[in-house]
Amino acid sequence: MEFSEQVRKEIKNLSPKVAHDMKILRRKRHNPFIKDGKVDIKAYLEFITGFNEFIKHQPKPFRKIIDSVMKL
């Protein structure tokens, strides 16, 4: 795709403004799972539980891990 010279000039003039707007958006980004600078496990689990119900996900049955040597 070829751009005209006028379009190239407009893009070049807009790029600092767009970069500034993106910096503002990054600063104001909100993560609903972080409260007071810490991860809110309860909020995360409520979301995951609700989402799994929404997609009708059936949890797998619990299987005990049996191993004599467990190394990470």
mmCIF file as Biopython writes it, N, C-alpha, C and O atoms, coordinates in Angstrom:
data_model
#
loop_
_atom_site.group_PDB
_atom_site.id
_atom_site.type_symbol
_atom_site.label_atom_id
_atom_site.label_alt_id
_atom_site.label_comp_id
_atom_site.label_asym_id
_atom_site.label_entity_id
_atom_site.label_seq_id
_atom_site.pdbx_PDB_ins_code
_atom_site.Cartn_x
_atom_site.Cartn_y
_atom_site.Cartn_z
_atom_site.occupancy
_atom_site.B_iso_or_equiv
_atom_site.auth_seq_id
_atom_site.auth_asym_id
_atom_site.pdbx_PDB_model_num
ATOM 1   N N  . MET A ? 1  ? 0.851   -1.171  0.000  1.0 0.0 1  A 1 
ATOM 2   C CA . MET A ? 1  ? 0.000   0.000   0.000  1.0 0.0 1  A 1 
ATOM 3   C C  . MET A ? 1  ? 0.894   1.231   0.000  1.0 0.0 1  A 1 
ATOM 4   O O  . MET A ? 1  ? 1.796   1.357   0.828  1.0 0.0 1  A 1 
ATOM 5   N N  . GLU A ? 2  ? 0.641   2.114   -0.915 1.0 0.0 2  A 1 
ATOM 6   C CA . GLU A ? 2  ? 1.425   3.345   -1.028 1.0 0.0 2  A 1 
ATOM 7   C C  . GLU A ? 2  ? 0.628   4.508   -0.462 1.0 0.0 2  A 1 
ATOM 8   O O  . GLU A ? 2  ? -0.565  4.654   -0.731 1.0 0.0 2  A 1 
ATOM 9   N N  . PHE A ? 3  ? 1.307   5.336   0.329  1.0 0.0 3  A 1 
ATOM 10  C CA . PHE A ? 3  ? 0.682   6.528   0.890  1.0 0.0 3  A 1 
ATOM 11  C C  . PHE A ? 3  ? 1.143   7.750   0.131  1.0 0.0 3  A 1 
ATOM 12  O O  . PHE A ? 3  ? 2.277   7.806   -0.347 1.0 0.0 3  A 1 
ATOM 13  N N  . SER A ? 4  ? 0.270   8.721   0.020  1.0 0.0 4  A 1 
ATOM 14  C CA . SER A ? 4  ? 0.673   9.975   -0.619 1.0 0.0 4  A 1 
ATOM 15  C C  . SER A ? 4  ? 1.580   10.745  0.329  1.0 0.0 4  A 1 
ATOM 16  O O  . SER A ? 4  ? 1.642   10.448  1.522  1.0 0.0 4  A 1 
ATOM 17  N N  . GLU A ? 5  ? 2.270   11.716  -0.200 1.0 0.0 5  A 1 
ATOM 18  C CA . GLU A ? 5  ? 3.195   12.519  0.614  1.0 0.0 5  A 1 
ATOM 19  C C  . GLU A ? 5  ? 2.437   13.254  1.717  1.0 0.0 5  A 1 
ATOM 20  O O  . GLU A ? 5  ? 2.944   13.404  2.829  1.0 0.0 5  A 1 
ATOM 21  N N  . GLN A ? 6  ? 1.230   13.709  1.412  1.0 0.0 6  A 1 
ATOM 22  C CA . GLN A ? 6  ? 0.426   14.423  2.411  1.0 0.0 6  A 1 
ATOM 23  C C  . GLN A ? 6  ? 0.064   13.497  3.572  1.0 0.0 6  A 1 
ATOM 24  O O  . GLN A ? 6  ? 0.125   13.910  4.730  1.0 0.0 6  A 1 
ATOM 25  N N  . VAL A ? 7  ? -0.309  12.260  3.279  1.0 0.0 7  A 1 
ATOM 26  C CA . VAL A ? 7  ? -0.658  11.299  4.326  1.0 0.0 7  A 1 
ATOM 27  C C  . VAL A ? 7  ? 0.562   10.983  5.167  1.0 0.0 7  A 1 
ATOM 28  O O  . VAL A ? 7  ? 0.456   10.867  6.388  1.0 0.0 7  A 1 
ATOM 29  N N  . ARG A ? 8  ? 1.714   10.842  4.541  1.0 0.0 8  A 1 
ATOM 30  C CA . ARG A ? 8  ? 2.945   10.581  5.295  1.0 0.0 8  A 1 
ATOM 31  C C  . ARG A ? 8  ? 3.259   11.714  6.259  1.0 0.0 8  A 1 
ATOM 32  O O  . ARG A ? 8  ? 3.672   11.470  7.393  1.0 0.0 8  A 1 
ATOM 33  N N  . LYS A ? 9  ? 3.067   12.940  5.820  1.0 0.0 9  A 1 
ATOM 34  C CA . LYS A ? 9  ? 3.316   14.098  6.691  1.0 0.0 9  A 1 
ATOM 35  C C  . LYS A ? 9  ? 2.346   14.100  7.868  1.0 0.0 9  A 1 
ATOM 36  O O  . LYS A ? 9  ? 2.743   14.389  8.997  1.0 0.0 9  A 1 
ATOM 37  N N  . GLU A ? 10 ? 1.070   13.778  7.611  1.0 0.0 10 A 1 
ATOM 38  C CA . GLU A ? 10 ? 0.071   13.739  8.687  1.0 0.0 10 A 1 
ATOM 39  C C  . GLU A ? 10 ? 0.415   12.669  9.714  1.0 0.0 10 A 1 
ATOM 40  O O  . GLU A ? 10 ? 0.312   12.904  10.918 1.0 0.0 10 A 1 
ATOM 41  N N  . ILE A ? 11 ? 0.822   11.503  9.246  1.0 0.0 11 A 1 
ATOM 42  C CA . ILE A ? 11 ? 1.199   10.414  10.160 1.0 0.0 11 A 1 
ATOM 43  C C  . ILE A ? 11 ? 2.406   10.822  10.994 1.0 0.0 11 A 1 
ATOM 44  O O  . ILE A ? 11 ? 2.453   10.565  12.197 1.0 0.0 11 A 1 
ATOM 45  N N  . LYS A ? 12 ? 3.376   11.456  10.355 1.0 0.0 12 A 1 
ATOM 46  C CA . LYS A ? 12 ? 4.579   11.892  11.066 1.0 0.0 12 A 1 
ATOM 47  C C  . LYS A ? 12 ? 4.238   12.937  12.123 1.0 0.0 12 A 1 
ATOM 48  O O  . LYS A ? 12 ? 4.815   12.928  13.210 1.0 0.0 12 A 1 
ATOM 49  N N  . ASN A ? 13 ? 3.304   13.838  11.814 1.0 0.0 13 A 1 
ATOM 50  C CA . ASN A ? 13 ? 2.901   14.867  12.777 1.0 0.0 13 A 1 
ATOM 51  C C  . ASN A ? 13 ? 2.073   14.296  13.921 1.0 0.0 13 A 1 
ATOM 52  O O  . ASN A ? 13 ? 2.110   14.822  15.034 1.0 0.0 13 A 1 
ATOM 53  N N  . LEU A ? 14 ? 1.334   13.238  13.663 1.0 0.0 14 A 1 
ATOM 54  C CA . LEU A ? 14 ? 0.472   12.650  14.680 1.0 0.0 14 A 1 
ATOM 55  C C  . LEU A ? 14 ? 1.215   11.710  15.624 1.0 0.0 14 A 1 
ATOM 56  O O  . LEU A ? 14 ? 0.780   11.522  16.760 1.0 0.0 14 A 1 
ATOM 57  N N  . SER A ? 15 ? 2.311   11.120  15.191 1.0 0.0 15 A 1 
ATOM 58  C CA . SER A ? 15 ? 2.961   10.083  15.988 1.0 0.0 15 A 1 
ATOM 59  C C  . SER A ? 15 ? 3.363   10.540  17.388 1.0 0.0 15 A 1 
ATOM 60  O O  . SER A ? 15 ? 3.159   9.764   18.322 1.0 0.0 15 A 1 
ATOM 61  N N  . PRO A ? 16 ? 3.923   11.746  17.618 1.0 0.0 16 A 1 
ATOM 62  C CA . PRO A ? 16 ? 4.225   12.139  19.004 1.0 0.0 16 A 1 
ATOM 63  C C  . PRO A ? 16 ? 2.959   12.279  19.854 1.0 0.0 16 A 1 
ATOM 64  O O  . PRO A ? 16 ? 2.969   11.957  21.042 1.0 0.0 16 A 1 
ATOM 65  N N  . LYS A ? 17 ? 1.886   12.751  19.254 1.0 0.0 17 A 1 
ATOM 66  C CA . LYS A ? 17 ? 0.628   12.905  19.984 1.0 0.0 17 A 1 
ATOM 67  C C  . LYS A ? 17 ? 0.054   11.543  20.378 1.0 0.0 17 A 1 
ATOM 68  O O  . LYS A ? 17 ? -0.438  11.363  21.492 1.0 0.0 17 A 1 
ATOM 69  N N  . VAL A ? 18 ? 0.124   10.595  19.453 1.0 0.0 18 A 1 
ATOM 70  C CA . VAL A ? 18 ? -0.372  9.249   19.733 1.0 0.0 18 A 1 
ATOM 71  C C  . VAL A ? 18 ? 0.485   8.596   20.820 1.0 0.0 18 A 1 
ATOM 72  O O  . VAL A ? 18 ? -0.045  7.935   21.713 1.0 0.0 18 A 1 
ATOM 73  N N  . ALA A ? 19 ? 1.797   8.778   20.746 1.0 0.0 19 A 1 
ATOM 74  C CA . ALA A ? 19 ? 2.692   8.211   21.760 1.0 0.0 19 A 1 
ATOM 75  C C  . ALA A ? 19 ? 2.364   8.786   23.129 1.0 0.0 19 A 1 
ATOM 76  O O  . ALA A ? 19 ? 2.349   8.054   24.118 1.0 0.0 19 A 1 
ATOM 77  N N  . HIS A ? 20 ? 2.102   10.083  23.199 1.0 0.0 20 A 1 
ATOM 78  C CA . HIS A ? 20 ? 1.746   10.722  24.471 1.0 0.0 20 A 1 
ATOM 79  C C  . HIS A ? 20 ? 0.426   10.149  25.002 1.0 0.0 20 A 1 
ATOM 80  O O  . HIS A ? 20 ? 0.313   9.843   26.189 1.0 0.0 20 A 1 
ATOM 81  N N  . ASP A ? 21 ? -0.560  10.006  24.129 1.0 0.0 21 A 1 
ATOM 82  C CA . ASP A ? 21 ? -1.845  9.437   24.541 1.0 0.0 21 A 1 
ATOM 83  C C  . ASP A ? 21 ? -1.683  8.010   25.051 1.0 0.0 21 A 1 
ATOM 84  O O  . ASP A ? 21 ? -2.341  7.623   26.016 1.0 0.0 21 A 1 
ATOM 85  N N  . MET A ? 22 ? -0.821  7.226   24.420 1.0 0.0 22 A 1 
ATOM 86  C CA . MET A ? 22 ? -0.596  5.854   24.856 1.0 0.0 22 A 1 
ATOM 87  C C  . MET A ? 22 ? 0.067   5.813   26.234 1.0 0.0 22 A 1 
ATOM 88  O O  . MET A ? 22 ? -0.236  4.927   27.033 1.0 0.0 22 A 1 
ATOM 89  N N  . LYS A ? 23 ? 0.963   6.751   26.521 1.0 0.0 23 A 1 
ATOM 90  C CA . LYS A ? 23 ? 1.577   6.823   27.850 1.0 0.0 23 A 1 
ATOM 91  C C  . LYS A ? 23 ? 0.516   7.097   28.908 1.0 0.0 23 A 1 
ATOM 92  O O  . LYS A ? 23 ? 0.538   6.496   29.982 1.0 0.0 23 A 1 
ATOM 93  N N  . ILE A ? 24 ? -0.403  7.992   28.613 1.0 0.0 24 A 1 
ATOM 94  C CA . ILE A ? 24 ? -1.481  8.306   29.558 1.0 0.0 24 A 1 
ATOM 95  C C  . ILE A ? 24 ? -2.347  7.070   29.784 1.0 0.0 24 A 1 
ATOM 96  O O  . ILE A ? 24 ? -2.694  6.760   30.924 1.0 0.0 24 A 1 
ATOM 97  N N  . LEU A ? 25 ? -2.698  6.365   28.717 1.0 0.0 25 A 1 
ATOM 98  C CA . LEU A ? 25 ? -3.527  5.158   28.851 1.0 0.0 25 A 1 
ATOM 99  C C  . LEU A ? 25 ? -2.824  4.089   29.684 1.0 0.0 25 A 1 
ATOM 100 O O  . LEU A ? 25 ? -3.469  3.419   30.491 1.0 0.0 25 A 1 
ATOM 101 N N  . ARG A ? 26 ? -1.504  3.918   29.501 1.0 0.0 26 A 1 
ATOM 102 C CA . ARG A ? 26 ? -0.765  2.925   30.284 1.0 0.0 26 A 1 
ATOM 103 C C  . ARG A ? 26 ? -0.778  3.283   31.763 1.0 0.0 26 A 1 
ATOM 104 O O  . ARG A ? 26 ? -0.919  2.404   32.614 1.0 0.0 26 A 1 
ATOM 105 N N  . ARG A ? 27 ? -0.632  4.566   32.074 1.0 0.0 27 A 1 
ATOM 106 C CA . ARG A ? 27 ? -0.621  4.978   33.483 1.0 0.0 27 A 1 
ATOM 107 C C  . ARG A ? 27 ? -1.971  4.758   34.145 1.0 0.0 27 A 1 
ATOM 108 O O  . ARG A ? 27 ? -2.040  4.437   35.331 1.0 0.0 27 A 1 
ATOM 109 N N  . LYS A ? 28 ? -3.044  4.929   33.382 1.0 0.0 28 A 1 
ATOM 110 C CA . LYS A ? 28 ? -4.387  4.841   33.961 1.0 0.0 28 A 1 
ATOM 111 C C  . LYS A ? 28 ? -5.016  3.469   33.786 1.0 0.0 28 A 1 
ATOM 112 O O  . LYS A ? 28 ? -6.189  3.275   34.104 1.0 0.0 28 A 1 
ATOM 113 N N  . ARG A ? 29 ? -4.243  2.521   33.284 1.0 0.0 29 A 1 
ATOM 114 C CA . ARG A ? 29 ? -4.769  1.169   33.083 1.0 0.0 29 A 1 
ATOM 115 C C  . ARG A ? 29 ? -5.177  0.579   34.431 1.0 0.0 29 A 1 
ATOM 116 O O  . ARG A ? 29 ? -4.487  0.761   35.434 1.0 0.0 29 A 1 
ATOM 117 N N  . HIS A ? 30 ? -6.288  -0.119  34.441 1.0 0.0 30 A 1 
ATOM 118 C CA . HIS A ? 30 ? -6.823  -0.676  35.681 1.0 0.0 30 A 1 
ATOM 119 C C  . HIS A ? 30 ? -6.818  -2.195  35.604 1.0 0.0 30 A 1 
ATOM 120 O O  . HIS A ? 30 ? -7.311  -2.772  34.635 1.0 0.0 30 A 1 
ATOM 121 N N  . ASN A ? 31 ? -6.261  -2.843  36.620 1.0 0.0 31 A 1 
ATOM 122 C CA . ASN A ? 31 ? -6.293  -4.295  36.720 1.0 0.0 31 A 1 
ATOM 123 C C  . ASN A ? 31 ? -7.238  -4.643  37.867 1.0 0.0 31 A 1 
ATOM 124 O O  . ASN A ? 31 ? -6.922  -4.369  39.025 1.0 0.0 31 A 1 
ATOM 125 N N  . PRO A ? 32 ? -8.388  -5.239  37.568 1.0 0.0 32 A 1 
ATOM 126 C CA . PRO A ? 32 ? -9.366  -5.500  38.622 1.0 0.0 32 A 1 
ATOM 127 C C  . PRO A ? 32 ? -8.928  -6.522  39.663 1.0 0.0 32 A 1 
ATOM 128 O O  . PRO A ? 32 ? -9.573  -6.656  40.703 1.0 0.0 32 A 1 
ATOM 129 N N  . PHE A ? 33 ? -7.841  -7.246  39.401 1.0 0.0 33 A 1 
ATOM 130 C CA . PHE A ? 33 ? -7.383  -8.265  40.340 1.0 0.0 33 A 1 
ATOM 131 C C  . PHE A ? 33 ? -6.319  -7.748  41.294 1.0 0.0 33 A 1 
ATOM 132 O O  . PHE A ? 33 ? -5.832  -8.508  42.131 1.0 0.0 33 A 1 
ATOM 133 N N  . ILE A ? 34 ? -5.947  -6.488  41.195 1.0 0.0 34 A 1 
ATOM 134 C CA . ILE A ? 34 ? -4.949  -5.918  42.098 1.0 0.0 34 A 1 
ATOM 135 C C  . ILE A ? 34 ? -5.619  -4.868  42.976 1.0 0.0 34 A 1 
ATOM 136 O O  . ILE A ? 34 ? -6.183  -3.889  42.487 1.0 0.0 34 A 1 
ATOM 137 N N  . LYS A ? 35 ? -5.544  -5.094  44.272 1.0 0.0 35 A 1 
ATOM 138 C CA . LYS A ? 35 ? -6.104  -4.164  45.258 1.0 0.0 35 A 1 
ATOM 139 C C  . LYS A ? 35 ? -4.987  -3.747  46.202 1.0 0.0 35 A 1 
ATOM 140 O O  . LYS A ? 35 ? -4.318  -4.602  46.784 1.0 0.0 35 A 1 
ATOM 141 N N  . ASP A ? 36 ? -4.780  -2.463  46.360 1.0 0.0 36 A 1 
ATOM 142 C CA . ASP A ? 36 ? -3.729  -1.924  47.230 1.0 0.0 36 A 1 
ATOM 143 C C  . ASP A ? 36 ? -2.358  -2.482  46.877 1.0 0.0 36 A 1 
ATOM 144 O O  . ASP A ? 36 ? -1.548  -2.741  47.767 1.0 0.0 36 A 1 
ATOM 145 N N  . GLY A ? 37 ? -2.088  -2.670  45.591 1.0 0.0 37 A 1 
ATOM 146 C CA . GLY A ? 37 ? -0.783  -3.136  45.145 1.0 0.0 37 A 1 
ATOM 147 C C  . GLY A ? 37 ? -0.546  -4.625  45.286 1.0 0.0 37 A 1 
ATOM 148 O O  . GLY A ? 37 ? 0.545   -5.104  44.979 1.0 0.0 37 A 1 
ATOM 149 N N  . LYS A ? 38 ? -1.545  -5.371  45.745 1.0 0.0 38 A 1 
ATOM 150 C CA . LYS A ? 38 ? -1.397  -6.820  45.911 1.0 0.0 38 A 1 
ATOM 151 C C  . LYS A ? 38 ? -2.478  -7.538  45.114 1.0 0.0 38 A 1 
ATOM 152 O O  . LYS A ? 38 ? -3.561  -7.000  44.887 1.0 0.0 38 A 1 
ATOM 153 N N  . VAL A ? 39 ? -2.172  -8.747  44.700 1.0 0.0 39 A 1 
ATOM 154 C CA . VAL A ? 39 ? -3.151  -9.544  43.952 1.0 0.0 39 A 1 
ATOM 155 C C  . VAL A ? 39 ? -4.277  -9.962  44.885 1.0 0.0 39 A 1 
ATOM 156 O O  . VAL A ? 39 ? -4.032  -10.494 45.967 1.0 0.0 39 A 1 
ATOM 157 N N  . ASP A ? 40 ? -5.513  -9.718  44.461 1.0 0.0 40 A 1 
ATOM 158 C CA . ASP A ? 40 ? -6.692  -10.093 45.243 1.0 0.0 40 A 1 
ATOM 159 C C  . ASP A ? 40 ? -7.143  -11.478 44.770 1.0 0.0 40 A 1 
ATOM 160 O O  . ASP A ? 40 ? -7.842  -11.611 43.766 1.0 0.0 40 A 1 
ATOM 161 N N  . ILE A ? 41 ? -6.731  -12.494 45.511 1.0 0.0 41 A 1 
ATOM 162 C CA . ILE A ? 41 ? -7.019  -13.879 45.135 1.0 0.0 41 A 1 
ATOM 163 C C  . ILE A ? 41 ? -8.526  -14.135 45.086 1.0 0.0 41 A 1 
ATOM 164 O O  . ILE A ? 41 ? -9.012  -14.838 44.200 1.0 0.0 41 A 1 
ATOM 165 N N  . LYS A ? 42 ? -9.255  -13.570 46.029 1.0 0.0 42 A 1 
ATOM 166 C CA . LYS A ? 42 ? -10.703 -13.795 46.091 1.0 0.0 42 A 1 
ATOM 167 C C  . LYS A ? 42 ? -11.380 -13.279 44.817 1.0 0.0 42 A 1 
ATOM 168 O O  . LYS A ? 42 ? -12.233 -13.962 44.252 1.0 0.0 42 A 1 
ATOM 169 N N  . ALA A ? 43 ? -11.009 -12.093 44.369 1.0 0.0 43 A 1 
ATOM 170 C CA . ALA A ? 43 ? -11.599 -11.531 43.151 1.0 0.0 43 A 1 
ATOM 171 C C  . ALA A ? 43 ? -11.246 -12.399 41.944 1.0 0.0 43 A 1 
ATOM 172 O O  . ALA A ? 43 ? -12.085 -12.628 41.073 1.0 0.0 43 A 1 
ATOM 173 N N  . TYR A ? 44 ? -10.013 -12.877 41.897 1.0 0.0 44 A 1 
ATOM 174 C CA . TYR A ? 44 ? -9.578  -13.722 40.782 1.0 0.0 44 A 1 
ATOM 175 C C  . TYR A ? 44 ? -10.362 -15.035 40.761 1.0 0.0 44 A 1 
ATOM 176 O O  . TYR A ? 44 ? -10.845 -15.452 39.708 1.0 0.0 44 A 1 
ATOM 177 N N  . LEU A ? 45 ? -10.489 -15.684 41.916 1.0 0.0 45 A 1 
ATOM 178 C CA . LEU A ? 45 ? -11.217 -16.952 41.974 1.0 0.0 45 A 1 
ATOM 179 C C  . LEU A ? 45 ? -12.692 -16.780 41.633 1.0 0.0 45 A 1 
ATOM 180 O O  . LEU A ? 45 ? -13.280 -17.635 40.970 1.0 0.0 45 A 1 
ATOM 181 N N  . GLU A ? 46 ? -13.295 -15.676 42.084 1.0 0.0 46 A 1 
ATOM 182 C CA . GLU A ? 46 ? -14.696 -15.415 41.735 1.0 0.0 46 A 1 
ATOM 183 C C  . GLU A ? 46 ? -14.848 -15.251 40.224 1.0 0.0 46 A 1 
ATOM 184 O O  . GLU A ? 46 ? -15.802 -15.756 39.630 1.0 0.0 46 A 1 
ATOM 185 N N  . PHE A ? 47 ? -13.902 -14.541 39.607 1.0 0.0 47 A 1 
ATOM 186 C CA . PHE A ? 47 ? -13.963 -14.362 38.157 1.0 0.0 47 A 1 
ATOM 187 C C  . PHE A ? 47 ? -13.825 -15.695 37.440 1.0 0.0 47 A 1 
ATOM 188 O O  . PHE A ? 47 ? -14.614 -16.007 36.547 1.0 0.0 47 A 1 
ATOM 189 N N  . ILE A ? 48 ? -12.825 -16.485 37.827 1.0 0.0 48 A 1 
ATOM 190 C CA . ILE A ? 48 ? -12.583 -17.772 37.162 1.0 0.0 48 A 1 
ATOM 191 C C  . ILE A ? 48 ? -13.777 -18.706 37.341 1.0 0.0 48 A 1 
ATOM 192 O O  . ILE A ? 48 ? -14.179 -19.392 36.401 1.0 0.0 48 A 1 
ATOM 193 N N  . THR A ? 49 ? -14.337 -18.732 38.534 1.0 0.0 49 A 1 
ATOM 194 C CA . THR A ? 49 ? -15.503 -19.583 38.791 1.0 0.0 49 A 1 
ATOM 195 C C  . THR A ? 49 ? -16.679 -19.160 37.919 1.0 0.0 49 A 1 
ATOM 196 O O  . THR A ? 49 ? -17.337 -20.000 37.305 1.0 0.0 49 A 1 
ATOM 197 N N  . GLY A ? 50 ? -16.939 -17.862 37.866 1.0 0.0 50 A 1 
ATOM 198 C CA . GLY A ? 50 ? -18.035 -17.360 37.029 1.0 0.0 50 A 1 
ATOM 199 C C  . GLY A ? 50 ? -17.800 -17.627 35.557 1.0 0.0 50 A 1 
ATOM 200 O O  . GLY A ? 50 ? -18.728 -17.985 34.833 1.0 0.0 50 A 1 
ATOM 201 N N  . PHE A ? 51 ? -16.562 -17.455 35.107 1.0 0.0 51 A 1 
ATOM 202 C CA . PHE A ? 51 ? -16.239 -17.692 33.702 1.0 0.0 51 A 1 
ATOM 203 C C  . PHE A ? 51 ? -16.413 -19.166 33.350 1.0 0.0 51 A 1 
ATOM 204 O O  . PHE A ? 51 ? -16.952 -19.495 32.293 1.0 0.0 51 A 1 
ATOM 205 N N  . ASN A ? 52 ? -15.957 -20.052 34.235 1.0 0.0 52 A 1 
ATOM 206 C CA . ASN A ? 52 ? -16.118 -21.486 33.977 1.0 0.0 52 A 1 
ATOM 207 C C  . ASN A ? 52 ? -17.589 -21.879 33.931 1.0 0.0 52 A 1 
ATOM 208 O O  . ASN A ? 52 ? -17.976 -22.731 33.131 1.0 0.0 52 A 1 
ATOM 209 N N  . GLU A ? 53 ? -18.411 -21.269 34.777 1.0 0.0 53 A 1 
ATOM 210 C CA . GLU A ? 53 ? -19.853 -21.526 34.712 1.0 0.0 53 A 1 
ATOM 211 C C  . GLU A ? 53 ? -20.422 -21.029 33.396 1.0 0.0 53 A 1 
ATOM 212 O O  . GLU A ? 53 ? -21.276 -21.681 32.794 1.0 0.0 53 A 1 
ATOM 213 N N  . PHE A ? 54 ? -19.943 -19.860 32.945 1.0 0.0 54 A 1 
ATOM 214 C CA . PHE A ? 54 ? -20.436 -19.260 31.701 1.0 0.0 54 A 1 
ATOM 215 C C  . PHE A ? 54 ? -20.141 -20.149 30.501 1.0 0.0 54 A 1 
ATOM 216 O O  . PHE A ? 54 ? -20.994 -20.322 29.631 1.0 0.0 54 A 1 
ATOM 217 N N  . ILE A ? 55 ? -18.932 -20.717 30.452 1.0 0.0 55 A 1 
ATOM 218 C CA . ILE A ? 55 ? -18.581 -21.566 29.309 1.0 0.0 55 A 1 
ATOM 219 C C  . ILE A ? 55 ? -18.958 -23.021 29.546 1.0 0.0 55 A 1 
ATOM 220 O O  . ILE A ? 55 ? -18.659 -23.893 28.730 1.0 0.0 55 A 1 
ATOM 221 N N  . LYS A ? 56 ? -19.612 -23.270 30.662 1.0 0.0 56 A 1 
ATOM 222 C CA . LYS A ? 56 ? -20.071 -24.620 31.017 1.0 0.0 56 A 1 
ATOM 223 C C  . LYS A ? 56 ? -18.911 -25.614 31.063 1.0 0.0 56 A 1 
ATOM 224 O O  . LYS A ? 56 ? -19.007 -26.726 30.544 1.0 0.0 56 A 1 
ATOM 225 N N  . HIS A ? 57 ? -17.828 -25.197 31.687 1.0 0.0 57 A 1 
ATOM 226 C CA . HIS A ? 57 ? -16.635 -26.026 31.832 1.0 0.0 57 A 1 
ATOM 227 C C  . HIS A ? 57 ? -16.823 -27.004 32.982 1.0 0.0 57 A 1 
ATOM 228 O O  . HIS A ? 57 ? -17.150 -26.604 34.100 1.0 0.0 57 A 1 
ATOM 229 N N  . GLN A ? 58 ? -16.617 -28.271 32.706 1.0 0.0 58 A 1 
ATOM 230 C CA . GLN A ? 58 ? -16.725 -29.288 33.748 1.0 0.0 58 A 1 
ATOM 231 C C  . GLN A ? 58 ? -15.333 -29.518 34.345 1.0 0.0 58 A 1 
ATOM 232 O O  . GLN A ? 58 ? -14.406 -29.880 33.620 1.0 0.0 58 A 1 
ATOM 233 N N  . PRO A ? 59 ? -15.177 -29.312 35.659 1.0 0.0 59 A 1 
ATOM 234 C CA . PRO A ? 59 ? -13.855 -29.539 36.255 1.0 0.0 59 A 1 
ATOM 235 C C  . PRO A ? 59 ? -13.477 -31.013 36.215 1.0 0.0 59 A 1 
ATOM 236 O O  . PRO A ? 59 ? -14.327 -31.900 36.291 1.0 0.0 59 A 1 
ATOM 237 N N  . LYS A ? 60 ? -12.182 -31.244 36.093 1.0 0.0 60 A 1 
ATOM 238 C CA . LYS A ? 60 ? -11.686 -32.618 36.090 1.0 0.0 60 A 1 
ATOM 239 C C  . LYS A ? 60 ? -11.684 -33.144 37.519 1.0 0.0 60 A 1 
ATOM 240 O O  . LYS A ? 60 ? -11.460 -32.381 38.459 1.0 0.0 60 A 1 
ATOM 241 N N  . PRO A ? 61 ? -11.930 -34.440 37.693 1.0 0.0 61 A 1 
ATOM 242 C CA . PRO A ? 61 ? -11.900 -34.998 39.050 1.0 0.0 61 A 1 
ATOM 243 C C  . PRO A ? 61 ? -10.482 -34.943 39.619 1.0 0.0 61 A 1 
ATOM 244 O O  . PRO A ? 61 ? -9.499  -35.049 38.887 1.0 0.0 61 A 1 
ATOM 245 N N  . PHE A ? 62 ? -10.400 -34.777 40.920 1.0 0.0 62 A 1 
ATOM 246 C CA . PHE A ? 62 ? -9.107  -34.695 41.590 1.0 0.0 62 A 1 
ATOM 247 C C  . PHE A ? 62 ? -8.403  -36.037 41.539 1.0 0.0 62 A 1 
ATOM 248 O O  . PHE A ? 62 ? -8.999  -37.074 41.832 1.0 0.0 62 A 1 
ATOM 249 N N  . ARG A ? 63 ? -7.116  -36.011 41.161 1.0 0.0 63 A 1 
ATOM 250 C CA . ARG A ? 63 ? -6.287  -37.213 41.181 1.0 0.0 63 A 1 
ATOM 251 C C  . ARG A ? 63 ? -5.074  -36.917 42.042 1.0 0.0 63 A 1 
ATOM 252 O O  . ARG A ? 63 ? -4.367  -35.934 41.820 1.0 0.0 63 A 1 
ATOM 253 N N  . LYS A ? 64 ? -4.843  -37.755 43.006 1.0 0.0 64 A 1 
ATOM 254 C CA . LYS A ? 64 ? -3.699  -37.584 43.881 1.0 0.0 64 A 1 
ATOM 255 C C  . LYS A ? 64 ? -2.420  -37.889 43.114 1.0 0.0 64 A 1 
ATOM 256 O O  . LYS A ? 64 ? -2.339  -38.866 42.370 1.0 0.0 64 A 1 
ATOM 257 N N  . ILE A ? 65 ? -1.424  -37.031 43.312 1.0 0.0 65 A 1 
ATOM 258 C CA . ILE A ? 65 ? -0.121  -37.242 42.674 1.0 0.0 65 A 1 
ATOM 259 C C  . ILE A ? 65 ? 0.668   -38.230 43.514 1.0 0.0 65 A 1 
ATOM 260 O O  . ILE A ? 65 ? 0.920   -37.983 44.694 1.0 0.0 65 A 1 
ATOM 261 N N  . ILE A ? 66 ? 1.055   -39.331 42.923 1.0 0.0 66 A 1 
ATOM 262 C CA . ILE A ? 66 ? 1.827   -40.339 43.640 1.0 0.0 66 A 1 
ATOM 263 C C  . ILE A ? 66 ? 3.200   -40.420 43.000 1.0 0.0 66 A 1 
ATOM 264 O O  . ILE A ? 66 ? 3.343   -40.872 41.864 1.0 0.0 66 A 1 
ATOM 265 N N  . ASP A ? 67 ? 4.202   -39.981 43.732 1.0 0.0 67 A 1 
ATOM 266 C CA . ASP A ? 67 ? 5.563   -40.024 43.232 1.0 0.0 67 A 1 
ATOM 267 C C  . ASP A ? 67 ? 6.500   -40.098 44.423 1.0 0.0 67 A 1 
ATOM 268 O O  . ASP A ? 67 ? 6.279   -39.420 45.427 1.0 0.0 67 A 1 
ATOM 269 N N  . SER A ? 68 ? 7.535   -40.906 44.327 1.0 0.0 68 A 1 
ATOM 270 C CA . SER A ? 68 ? 8.450   -41.048 45.468 1.0 0.0 68 A 1 
ATOM 271 C C  . SER A ? 68 ? 9.471   -39.916 45.518 1.0 0.0 68 A 1 
ATOM 272 O O  . SER A ? 68 ? 9.919   -39.537 46.600 1.0 0.0 68 A 1 
ATOM 273 N N  . VAL A ? 69 ? 9.846   -39.369 44.352 1.0 0.0 69 A 1 
ATOM 274 C CA . VAL A ? 69 ? 10.804  -38.274 44.318 1.0 0.0 69 A 1 
ATOM 275 C C  . VAL A ? 69 ? 10.180  -37.128 43.527 1.0 0.0 69 A 1 
ATOM 276 O O  . VAL A ? 69 ? 9.976   -37.238 42.318 1.0 0.0 69 A 1 
ATOM 277 N N  . MET A ? 70 ? 9.882   -36.034 44.211 1.0 0.0 70 A 1 
ATOM 278 C CA . MET A ? 70 ? 9.266   -34.902 43.550 1.0 0.0 70 A 1 
ATOM 279 C C  . MET A ? 70 ? 10.244  -33.722 43.574 1.0 0.0 70 A 1 
ATOM 280 O O  . MET A ? 70 ? 10.451  -33.097 44.614 1.0 0.0 70 A 1 
ATOM 281 N N  . LYS A ? 71 ? 10.836  -33.431 42.427 1.0 0.0 71 A 1 
ATOM 282 C CA . LYS A ? 71 ? 11.788  -32.329 42.299 1.0 0.0 71 A 1 
ATOM 283 C C  . LYS A ? 71 ? 11.235  -31.308 41.332 1.0 0.0 71 A 1 
ATOM 284 O O  . LYS A ? 71 ? 10.559  -31.642 40.359 1.0 0.0 71 A 1 
ATOM 285 N N  . LEU A ? 72 ? 11.535  -30.067 41.618 1.0 0.0 72 A 1 
ATOM 286 C CA . LEU A ? 72 ? 11.127  -28.996 40.694 1.0 0.0 72 A 1 
ATOM 287 C C  . LEU A ? 72 ? 12.267  -28.614 39.803 1.0 0.0 72 A 1 
ATOM 288 O O  . LEU A ? 72 ? 12.122  -27.731 38.958 1.0 0.0 72 A 1 
#
